[in-house]
Amino acid sequence: MKMERLPLVQSSLQPSNHPYLNGAWTPQHEEVDAWDLDVIEGQIPTDIDGVYVRNTENQIHQPLGRYHPFDGDGMIHVIDFKNGKADYRNRFVRTRGFQAEQEARQSLWGGLMDGPEVSLRPGFGAHGGLKDSSSTDVVVHGGKIVSTFYQCGEAYWLDPNTLEQGGVASWGPLDGVSAHTKIDEATGELLFFNYSKHAPYMHYGVVDKTGKLVHYVPVPLPGPRLPHDMVFTANYAILNDLPVFWDEELLKRGVHAVRHHKGIPSRFAVIPRRGETKDIKWFEADPTYILHFLNAYEDGDEIVMDAYFQENPTPRPLADAPDGFGHMMAFVDEHSFRPKLHRWWFNMKTGETREQHLDDRILEFGMFNQRYAGRPYRYAYSTTTKPGWFLFNGFVKHDLKTGESWSLQLPEGRYASESPFVPRIGAKDEDDGYLVSFIIDENAGTSECILVDCKNFEAGPVVRIALPHKISSGTHSVWADRAFIRDGVLPPMG
C-alpha cells in the first residue's frame, strides 16, 4: 500500500469518557489518499467496478454541550474497486459550519441534545439552530457525491474520484433538503422532500440527472412534522406524516420536545412523480415512526411498500447506559425502538390499507439491489445491532418471495457499516453480487473493508482489505457503479 497524508485539521477535542467519543465512535481526524490496499484474507473480485462511499460522524472540537453522535462533522470515505485492486481516500465535508469552526478553532454550535442557548452564533440553512454537519446520508447523483444532514439542511457536492469539494448543491431550496434523498438509477433523477415549522410544512421535489431542479410542489400538513425518509415507485413518490413530532404547546415557547401523539394514525402521501398537490392520495395506517424505507413498487391497483416499523417510537431512557446518557442512548438504540421489517399495501382504487410484519426480529438499515428501485424485487438485506450502541454487528438476507432468510453475525468487537448491494458485472440474477461494508475492529484497533457473496451469504467475507487507519462509526453509505457515475443512468433489471 502507498499512502499520502494531508495536513491535519485544527482540533480542540479533549479526552473524554463520553460513550460516543470512544471505542468505535472515536473521531477520526486524519485525511489520506491510499493506493493498492493490502489484502488481509481472500482475493478482491474482478467482477465489480465502482465505488463504495461511507459517511461518518467525527467531532473535531470540544463540544459546547452534551454532544450527540449525530452532531459530529461529516467525513466521506471512498474505496474504489477496479480490476481486482482497491484504492481509498477520505475527506471531511467542508460545510459552512466546518469552515467557520476551523477559523474560530472551537465549536460554535450546540447539538441535538442541547437548547439554542448553548450555541455561540446562529446556524446555517433552514433549521438555523444547529450546525449543518452533512454527516448523515450520502448518495451519488449526476456523477457527484451528495451528502446531507440528519435535520433538514443543505446538500453538499463532492467528486467521487478525488473527493474535491463542490460546496452547496445549487438546486437546494430555501427550506433545505431532507436527510434522505432518493436516486432512481433508471432515470437518473434525485427525489427529495423537506420540512419546516411554517405552512405548508413540507415540499416534494425532483432534480434531473444534470442537477437541475425540475419539479417542486407543496405537500400541506396539519402542522410541523419530523419526517426522515421517503420511497418511490416507477410512477409515484411516497411521503409520510407520522404521529411522532414536536409537542405543539412547547414548540410555541421554542422548546423542541418530541412526543408520540397517541390516537393519531400514520399517513402516507402518494403523489405522481411529477404530480401537483391536488393529485396527492392520502392513506392511513397503524401509528408508528419510520426512520428508513426499503423499496416500493406497483402491483395492479396496489402500491406495495416495505420499511421498518417502530413498535416503540419514543423509548424511555436506557436503563443500563452510562450515568447521564440513558436518554441519548435510548434514541440511538434500535432495540429501544424495536423496528421490524414491515409491508404495507395501498389500494389506489379503494383507498384501503393493509399491513403486516415480515419478520419479528429487530432489524434496520435495509439495502437491496438498486437496479430494482421502484420496481418489484425479491431480496432485502438488513442489519442487526449491539443493544444501546448503534453499532451494526450482523446482517440478514431476506427472500421476500419465499419468506426464507439467512444470517451472518460478526465476531464480538467487530462492527459493520451500512452495507449496500454491489451487482456483479453482467449479473442476471437479482442477488448475484456482494454486500460491501467497512468494519471497525475494536479488538485490533483497525478498520478494513469486506465483501460478502450474496449467493453464499452465510459463508462470511470473500475478501478482507486493510484500511490505512481506524475509522469512526456513522450512519449511511452507497455503492455506485462506474458506469452510473459516468453516464448518470443505468437500465433497470427485472
Secondary structure as a PSIPRED ss2 file (coil, helix, strand):
# PSIPRED VFORMAT (PSIPRED V4.0)

   1 M C   1.000  0.000  0.000
   2 K E   0.000  0.000  1.000
   3 M E   0.000  0.000  1.000
   4 E E   0.000  0.000  1.000
   5 R E   0.000  0.000  1.000
   6 L C   1.000  0.000  0.000
   7 P C   1.000  0.000  0.000
   8 L C   1.000  0.000  0.000
   9 V C   1.000  0.000  0.000
  10 Q C   1.000  0.000  0.000
  11 S C   1.000  0.000  0.000
  12 S C   1.000  0.000  0.000
  13 L C   1.000  0.000  0.000
  14 Q C   1.000  0.000  0.000
  15 P C   1.000  0.000  0.000
  16 S C   1.000  0.000  0.000
  17 N C   1.000  0.000  0.000
  18 H C   1.000  0.000  0.000
  19 P C   1.000  0.000  0.000
  20 Y C   1.000  0.000  0.000
  21 L C   1.000  0.000  0.000
  22 N C   1.000  0.000  0.000
  23 G H   0.000  1.000  0.000
  24 A H   0.000  1.000  0.000
  25 W H   0.000  1.000  0.000
  26 T C   1.000  0.000  0.000
  27 P C   1.000  0.000  0.000
  28 Q C   1.000  0.000  0.000
  29 H C   1.000  0.000  0.000
  30 E C   1.000  0.000  0.000
  31 E C   1.000  0.000  0.000
  32 V E   0.000  0.000  1.000
  33 D E   0.000  0.000  1.000
  34 A E   0.000  0.000  1.000
  35 W E   0.000  0.000  1.000
  36 D C   1.000  0.000  0.000
  37 L C   1.000  0.000  0.000
  38 D C   1.000  0.000  0.000
  39 V E   0.000  0.000  1.000
  40 I E   0.000  0.000  1.000
  41 E E   0.000  0.000  1.000
  42 G E   0.000  0.000  1.000
  43 Q C   1.000  0.000  0.000
  44 I C   1.000  0.000  0.000
  45 P C   1.000  0.000  0.000
  46 T C   1.000  0.000  0.000
  47 D C   1.000  0.000  0.000
  48 I C   1.000  0.000  0.000
  49 D C   1.000  0.000  0.000
  50 G E   0.000  0.000  1.000
  51 V E   0.000  0.000  1.000
  52 Y E   0.000  0.000  1.000
  53 V E   0.000  0.000  1.000
  54 R E   0.000  0.000  1.000
  55 N E   0.000  0.000  1.000
  56 T E   0.000  0.000  1.000
  57 E E   0.000  0.000  1.000
  58 N E   0.000  0.000  1.000
  59 Q C   1.000  0.000  0.000
  60 I C   1.000  0.000  0.000
  61 H C   1.000  0.000  0.000
  62 Q C   1.000  0.000  0.000
  63 P C   1.000  0.000  0.000
  64 L C   1.000  0.000  0.000
  65 G C   1.000  0.000  0.000
  66 R C   1.000  0.000  0.000
  67 Y C   1.000  0.000  0.000
  68 H C   1.000  0.000  0.000
  69 P H   0.000  1.000  0.000
  70 F H   0.000  1.000  0.000
  71 D H   0.000  1.000  0.000
  72 G C   1.000  0.000  0.000
  73 D E   0.000  0.000  1.000
  74 G E   0.000  0.000  1.000
  75 M E   0.000  0.000  1.000
  76 I E   0.000  0.000  1.000
  77 H E   0.000  0.000  1.000
  78 V E   0.000  0.000  1.000
  79 I E   0.000  0.000  1.000
  80 D E   0.000  0.000  1.000
  81 F E   0.000  0.000  1.000
  82 K E   0.000  0.000  1.000
  83 N C   1.000  0.000  0.000
  84 G C   1.000  0.000  0.000
  85 K E   0.000  0.000  1.000
  86 A E   0.000  0.000  1.000
  87 D E   0.000  0.000  1.000
  88 Y E   0.000  0.000  1.000
  89 R E   0.000  0.000  1.000
  90 N E   0.000  0.000  1.000
  91 R E   0.000  0.000  1.000
  92 F E   0.000  0.000  1.000
  93 V C   1.000  0.000  0.000
  94 R C   1.000  0.000  0.000
  95 T C   1.000  0.000  0.000
  96 R H   0.000  1.000  0.000
  97 G H   0.000  1.000  0.000
  98 F H   0.000  1.000  0.000
  99 Q H   0.000  1.000  0.000
 100 A H   0.000  1.000  0.000
 101 E H   0.000  1.000  0.000
 102 Q H   0.000  1.000  0.000
 103 E H   0.000  1.000  0.000
 104 A H   0.000  1.000  0.000
 105 R C   1.000  0.000  0.000
 106 Q C   1.000  0.000  0.000
 107 S C   1.000  0.000  0.000
 108 L C   1.000  0.000  0.000
 109 W C   1.000  0.000  0.000
 110 G C   1.000  0.000  0.000
 111 G C   1.000  0.000  0.000
 112 L C   1.000  0.000  0.000
 113 M C   1.000  0.000  0.000
 114 D C   1.000  0.000  0.000
 115 G C   1.000  0.000  0.000
 116 P H   0.000  1.000  0.000
 117 E H   0.000  1.000  0.000
 118 V H   0.000  1.000  0.000
 119 S C   1.000  0.000  0.000
 120 L C   1.000  0.000  0.000
 121 R C   1.000  0.000  0.000
 122 P C   1.000  0.000  0.000
 123 G C   1.000  0.000  0.000
 124 F C   1.000  0.000  0.000
 125 G C   1.000  0.000  0.000
 126 A C   1.000  0.000  0.000
 127 H C   1.000  0.000  0.000
 128 G C   1.000  0.000  0.000
 129 G C   1.000  0.000  0.000
 130 L C   1.000  0.000  0.000
 131 K C   1.000  0.000  0.000
 132 D C   1.000  0.000  0.000
 133 S C   1.000  0.000  0.000
 134 S C   1.000  0.000  0.000
 135 S C   1.000  0.000  0.000
 136 T C   1.000  0.000  0.000
 137 D E   0.000  0.000  1.000
 138 V E   0.000  0.000  1.000
 139 V E   0.000  0.000  1.000
 140 V E   0.000  0.000  1.000
 141 H E   0.000  0.000  1.000
 142 G C   1.000  0.000  0.000
 143 G C   1.000  0.000  0.000
 144 K E   0.000  0.000  1.000
 145 I E   0.000  0.000  1.000
 146 V E   0.000  0.000  1.000
 147 S E   0.000  0.000  1.000
 148 T E   0.000  0.000  1.000
 149 F C   1.000  0.000  0.000
 150 Y C   1.000  0.000  0.000
 151 Q C   1.000  0.000  0.000
 152 C C   1.000  0.000  0.000
 153 G E   0.000  0.000  1.000
 154 E C   1.000  0.000  0.000
 155 A C   1.000  0.000  0.000
 156 Y E   0.000  0.000  1.000
 157 W E   0.000  0.000  1.000
 158 L E   0.000  0.000  1.000
 159 D C   1.000  0.000  0.000
 160 P C   1.000  0.000  0.000
 161 N C   1.000  0.000  0.000
 162 T C   1.000  0.000  0.000
 163 L C   1.000  0.000  0.000
 164 E C   1.000  0.000  0.000
 165 Q E   0.000  0.000  1.000
 166 G E   0.000  0.000  1.000
 167 G E   0.000  0.000  1.000
 168 V E   0.000  0.000  1.000
 169 A C   1.000  0.000  0.000
 170 S C   1.000  0.000  0.000
 171 W C   1.000  0.000  0.000
 172 G C   1.000  0.000  0.000
 173 P C   1.000  0.000  0.000
 174 L C   1.000  0.000  0.000
 175 D C   1.000  0.000  0.000
 176 G C   1.000  0.000  0.000
 177 V E   0.000  0.000  1.000
 178 S C   1.000  0.000  0.000
 179 A C   1.000  0.000  0.000
 180 H C   1.000  0.000  0.000
 181 T C   1.000  0.000  0.000
 182 K E   0.000  0.000  1.000
 183 I E   0.000  0.000  1.000
 184 D E   0.000  0.000  1.000
 185 E C   1.000  0.000  0.000
 186 A C   1.000  0.000  0.000
 187 T C   1.000  0.000  0.000
 188 G C   1.000  0.000  0.000
 189 E E   0.000  0.000  1.000
 190 L E   0.000  0.000  1.000
 191 L E   0.000  0.000  1.000
 192 F E   0.000  0.000  1.000
 193 F E   0.000  0.000  1.000
 194 N E   0.000  0.000  1.000
 195 Y E   0.000  0.000  1.000
 196 S C   1.000  0.000  0.000
 197 K C   1.000  0.000  0.000
 198 H C   1.000  0.000  0.000
 199 A C   1.000  0.000  0.000
 200 P C   1.000  0.000  0.000
 201 Y C   1.000  0.000  0.000
 202 M E   0.000  0.000  1.000
 203 H E   0.000  0.000  1.000
 204 Y E   0.000  0.000  1.000
 205 G E   0.000  0.000  1.000
 206 V E   0.000  0.000  1.000
 207 V E   0.000  0.000  1.000
 208 D C   1.000  0.000  0.000
 209 K C   1.000  0.000  0.000
 210 T C   1.000  0.000  0.000
 211 G C   1.000  0.000  0.000
 212 K C   1.000  0.000  0.000
 213 L E   0.000  0.000  1.000
 214 V E   0.000  0.000  1.000
 215 H E   0.000  0.000  1.000
 216 Y E   0.000  0.000  1.000
 217 V E   0.000  0.000  1.000
 218 P E   0.000  0.000  1.000
 219 V C   1.000  0.000  0.000
 220 P C   1.000  0.000  0.000
 221 L C   1.000  0.000  0.000
 222 P C   1.000  0.000  0.000
 223 G C   1.000  0.000  0.000
 224 P C   1.000  0.000  0.000
 225 R C   1.000  0.000  0.000
 226 L C   1.000  0.000  0.000
 227 P C   1.000  0.000  0.000
 228 H C   1.000  0.000  0.000
 229 D C   1.000  0.000  0.000
 230 M C   1.000  0.000  0.000
 231 V E   0.000  0.000  1.000
 232 F E   0.000  0.000  1.000
 233 T C   1.000  0.000  0.000
 234 A C   1.000  0.000  0.000
 235 N C   1.000  0.000  0.000
 236 Y E   0.000  0.000  1.000
 237 A E   0.000  0.000  1.000
 238 I E   0.000  0.000  1.000
 239 L E   0.000  0.000  1.000
 240 N E   0.000  0.000  1.000
 241 D E   0.000  0.000  1.000
 242 L C   1.000  0.000  0.000
 243 P C   1.000  0.000  0.000
 244 V E   0.000  0.000  1.000
 245 F E   0.000  0.000  1.000
 246 W E   0.000  0.000  1.000
 247 D C   1.000  0.000  0.000
 248 E H   0.000  1.000  0.000
 249 E H   0.000  1.000  0.000
 250 L H   0.000  1.000  0.000
 251 L H   0.000  1.000  0.000
 252 K C   1.000  0.000  0.000
 253 R C   1.000  0.000  0.000
 254 G C   1.000  0.000  0.000
 255 V C   1.000  0.000  0.000
 256 H C   1.000  0.000  0.000
 257 A C   1.000  0.000  0.000
 258 V E   0.000  0.000  1.000
 259 R E   0.000  0.000  1.000
 260 H E   0.000  0.000  1.000
 261 H C   1.000  0.000  0.000
 262 K C   1.000  0.000  0.000
 263 G C   1.000  0.000  0.000
 264 I C   1.000  0.000  0.000
 265 P C   1.000  0.000  0.000
 266 S E   0.000  0.000  1.000
 267 R E   0.000  0.000  1.000
 268 F E   0.000  0.000  1.000
 269 A E   0.000  0.000  1.000
 270 V E   0.000  0.000  1.000
 271 I E   0.000  0.000  1.000
 272 P E   0.000  0.000  1.000
 273 R C   1.000  0.000  0.000
 274 R C   1.000  0.000  0.000
 275 G C   1.000  0.000  0.000
 276 E C   1.000  0.000  0.000
 277 T H   0.000  1.000  0.000
 278 K H   0.000  1.000  0.000
 279 D H   0.000  1.000  0.000
 280 I C   1.000  0.000  0.000
 281 K E   0.000  0.000  1.000
 282 W E   0.000  0.000  1.000
 283 F E   0.000  0.000  1.000
 284 E E   0.000  0.000  1.000
 285 A E   0.000  0.000  1.000
 286 D C   1.000  0.000  0.000
 287 P C   1.000  0.000  0.000
 288 T C   1.000  0.000  0.000
 289 Y C   1.000  0.000  0.000
 290 I C   1.000  0.000  0.000
 291 L C   1.000  0.000  0.000
 292 H C   1.000  0.000  0.000
 293 F E   0.000  0.000  1.000
 294 L E   0.000  0.000  1.000
 295 N E   0.000  0.000  1.000
 296 A E   0.000  0.000  1.000
 297 Y E   0.000  0.000  1.000
 298 E E   0.000  0.000  1.000
 299 D E   0.000  0.000  1.000
 300 G C   1.000  0.000  0.000
 301 D C   1.000  0.000  0.000
 302 E E   0.000  0.000  1.000
 303 I E   0.000  0.000  1.000
 304 V E   0.000  0.000  1.000
 305 M E   0.000  0.000  1.000
 306 D E   0.000  0.000  1.000
 307 A E   0.000  0.000  1.000
 308 Y E   0.000  0.000  1.000
 309 F E   0.000  0.000  1.000
 310 Q E   0.000  0.000  1.000
 311 E C   1.000  0.000  0.000
 312 N C   1.000  0.000  0.000
 313 P C   1.000  0.000  0.000
 314 T C   1.000  0.000  0.000
 315 P C   1.000  0.000  0.000
 316 R C   1.000  0.000  0.000
 317 P C   1.000  0.000  0.000
 318 L C   1.000  0.000  0.000
 319 A C   1.000  0.000  0.000
 320 D C   1.000  0.000  0.000
 321 A C   1.000  0.000  0.000
 322 P C   1.000  0.000  0.000
 323 D C   1.000  0.000  0.000
 324 G C   1.000  0.000  0.000
 325 F C   1.000  0.000  0.000
 326 G H   0.000  1.000  0.000
 327 H H   0.000  1.000  0.000
 328 M H   0.000  1.000  0.000
 329 M H   0.000  1.000  0.000
 330 A H   0.000  1.000  0.000
 331 F C   1.000  0.000  0.000
 332 V C   1.000  0.000  0.000
 333 D C   1.000  0.000  0.000
 334 E H   0.000  1.000  0.000
 335 H H   0.000  1.000  0.000
 336 S H   0.000  1.000  0.000
 337 F H   0.000  1.000  0.000
 338 R C   1.000  0.000  0.000
 339 P E   0.000  0.000  1.000
 340 K E   0.000  0.000  1.000
 341 L E   0.000  0.000  1.000
 342 H E   0.000  0.000  1.000
 343 R E   0.000  0.000  1.000
 344 W E   0.000  0.000  1.000
 345 W E   0.000  0.000  1.000
 346 F E   0.000  0.000  1.000
 347 N E   0.000  0.000  1.000
 348 M C   1.000  0.000  0.000
 349 K C   1.000  0.000  0.000
 350 T C   1.000  0.000  0.000
 351 G C   1.000  0.000  0.000
 352 E C   1.000  0.000  0.000
 353 T E   0.000  0.000  1.000
 354 R E   0.000  0.000  1.000
 355 E E   0.000  0.000  1.000
 356 Q E   0.000  0.000  1.000
 357 H E   0.000  0.000  1.000
 358 L C   1.000  0.000  0.000
 359 D C   1.000  0.000  0.000
 360 D C   1.000  0.000  0.000
 361 R C   1.000  0.000  0.000
 362 I C   1.000  0.000  0.000
 363 L C   1.000  0.000  0.000
 364 E E   0.000  0.000  1.000
 365 F E   0.000  0.000  1.000
 366 G E   0.000  0.000  1.000
 367 M E   0.000  0.000  1.000
 368 F C   1.000  0.000  0.000
 369 N C   1.000  0.000  0.000
 370 Q H   0.000  1.000  0.000
 371 R H   0.000  1.000  0.000
 372 Y H   0.000  1.000  0.000
 373 A C   1.000  0.000  0.000
 374 G C   1.000  0.000  0.000
 375 R C   1.000  0.000  0.000
 376 P C   1.000  0.000  0.000
 377 Y C   1.000  0.000  0.000
 378 R C   1.000  0.000  0.000
 379 Y E   0.000  0.000  1.000
 380 A E   0.000  0.000  1.000
 381 Y E   0.000  0.000  1.000
 382 S E   0.000  0.000  1.000
 383 T E   0.000  0.000  1.000
 384 T E   0.000  0.000  1.000
 385 T E   0.000  0.000  1.000
 386 K E   0.000  0.000  1.000
 387 P C   1.000  0.000  0.000
 388 G C   1.000  0.000  0.000
 389 W C   1.000  0.000  0.000
 390 F C   1.000  0.000  0.000
 391 L E   0.000  0.000  1.000
 392 F E   0.000  0.000  1.000
 393 N E   0.000  0.000  1.000
 394 G E   0.000  0.000  1.000
 395 F E   0.000  0.000  1.000
 396 V E   0.000  0.000  1.000
 397 K E   0.000  0.000  1.000
 398 H E   0.000  0.000  1.000
 399 D E   0.000  0.000  1.000
 400 L C   1.000  0.000  0.000
 401 K C   1.000  0.000  0.000
 402 T C   1.000  0.000  0.000
 403 G C   1.000  0.000  0.000
 404 E C   1.000  0.000  0.000
 405 S E   0.000  0.000  1.000
 406 W E   0.000  0.000  1.000
 407 S E   0.000  0.000  1.000
 408 L E   0.000  0.000  1.000
 409 Q E   0.000  0.000  1.000
 410 L C   1.000  0.000  0.000
 411 P C   1.000  0.000  0.000
 412 E C   1.000  0.000  0.000
 413 G C   1.000  0.000  0.000
 414 R E   0.000  0.000  1.000
 415 Y E   0.000  0.000  1.000
 416 A E   0.000  0.000  1.000
 417 S C   1.000  0.000  0.000
 418 E C   1.000  0.000  0.000
 419 S C   1.000  0.000  0.000
 420 P C   1.000  0.000  0.000
 421 F E   0.000  0.000  1.000
 422 V E   0.000  0.000  1.000
 423 P E   0.000  0.000  1.000
 424 R C   1.000  0.000  0.000
 425 I C   1.000  0.000  0.000
 426 G C   1.000  0.000  0.000
 427 A C   1.000  0.000  0.000
 428 K C   1.000  0.000  0.000
 429 D C   1.000  0.000  0.000
 430 E C   1.000  0.000  0.000
 431 D C   1.000  0.000  0.000
 432 D C   1.000  0.000  0.000
 433 G E   0.000  0.000  1.000
 434 Y E   0.000  0.000  1.000
 435 L E   0.000  0.000  1.000
 436 V E   0.000  0.000  1.000
 437 S E   0.000  0.000  1.000
 438 F E   0.000  0.000  1.000
 439 I E   0.000  0.000  1.000
 440 I E   0.000  0.000  1.000
 441 D E   0.000  0.000  1.000
 442 E C   1.000  0.000  0.000
 443 N C   1.000  0.000  0.000
 444 A C   1.000  0.000  0.000
 445 G C   1.000  0.000  0.000
 446 T E   0.000  0.000  1.000
 447 S E   0.000  0.000  1.000
 448 E E   0.000  0.000  1.000
 449 C E   0.000  0.000  1.000
 450 I E   0.000  0.000  1.000
 451 L E   0.000  0.000  1.000
 452 V E   0.000  0.000  1.000
 453 D E   0.000  0.000  1.000
 454 C H   0.000  1.000  0.000
 455 K H   0.000  1.000  0.000
 456 N H   0.000  1.000  0.000
 457 F H   0.000  1.000  0.000
 458 E H   0.000  1.000  0.000
 459 A H   0.000  1.000  0.000
 460 G C   1.000  0.000  0.000
 461 P E   0.000  0.000  1.000
 462 V E   0.000  0.000  1.000
 463 V E   0.000  0.000  1.000
 464 R E   0.000  0.000  1.000
 465 I E   0.000  0.000  1.000
 466 A E   0.000  0.000  1.000
 467 L C   1.000  0.000  0.000
 468 P C   1.000  0.000  0.000
 469 H C   1.000  0.000  0.000
 470 K C   1.000  0.000  0.000
 471 I C   1.000  0.000  0.000
 472 S C   1.000  0.000  0.000
 473 S C   1.000  0.000  0.000
 474 G E   0.000  0.000  1.000
 475 T E   0.000  0.000  1.000
 476 H E   0.000  0.000  1.000
 477 S E   0.000  0.000  1.000
 478 V E   0.000  0.000  1.000
 479 W E   0.000  0.000  1.000
 480 A E   0.000  0.000  1.000
 481 D E   0.000  0.000  1.000
 482 R H   0.000  1.000  0.000
 483 A H   0.000  1.000  0.000
 484 F H   0.000  1.000  0.000
 485 I H   0.000  1.000  0.000
 486 R H   0.000  1.000  0.000
 487 D H   0.000  1.000  0.000
 488 G C   1.000  0.000  0.000
 489 V C   1.000  0.000  0.000
 490 L C   1.000  0.000  0.000
 491 P C   1.000  0.000  0.000
 492 P C   1.000  0.000  0.000
 493 M C   1.000  0.000  0.000
 494 G C   1.000  0.000  0.000
